[in-house]
């Protein structure tokens, strides 16, 4: 097998399959508790309109700043991505932005974007004022609405809610199954998969760095996966910053050579 230096594993995918079925069937496949969360989120936000909106740098930046000022999972958010990166993806038509709009006030109160790569989409978290809308269940509302949208998109096969560390989706399910599936994202996983994690696809997440593309691949052998993990830091650096620092380094070297000439 040829190891491609431009491809690496980033993190564990947290997958929702959105092809070959309907959103209603998906809801029916959830646990009783998850269905209650769905109904609660839907009922508490009937005054909102969920919509896809155009990418707007000022709007996105304002919500990124808002999110970074709040405590999320016990700490303040440190954004690894930059607005320039999102703007680049927008130019490449690889990002879609969704919003929850208060119908009466005609005001956007929450946004979420996804990185769109053909049949696969990686999803950022919903961003909103957590204190102001603490009783709305906005995050769950946005996730369920996004899943509903994904089922209506004939091109999409999977959306990725984001896992962590370096596991395959199947390994991640097995690991958390032993702990009782703690964590709110597992509310979005169908009950039959939680009962039978062996049925989950054994996918890992890859990035083709120089093509700015994320995709799913079958988990490989131990040596190959360790290789992908070792090149992760370099690959992620190049991917998120579009090689800007490498380009600056090149310009610096060229400048030194010209001065010596």
Protein Blocks (a to p, Z undefined) as FASTA:
>chain_A
ZZdfkbccfbdcddddfehiafklmmmmpcfklmmmmmmmmmmmmmbccddddddfklmm
mmmmmmmmpceehiacddfbdfklmmmmmmnopaccdddddfklopafbdcddddehjac
cdddddddfklmmmnommmmmmmmmmmmmmmmmkbmbdcebiahjddfklmmmmmmmnop
gajklmmpcfklmmmmmlpccbdddddfklopacddddddfklmmmmmmmmmmmmmmmmn
nommmmmmmmmmmmmmmmmZZ
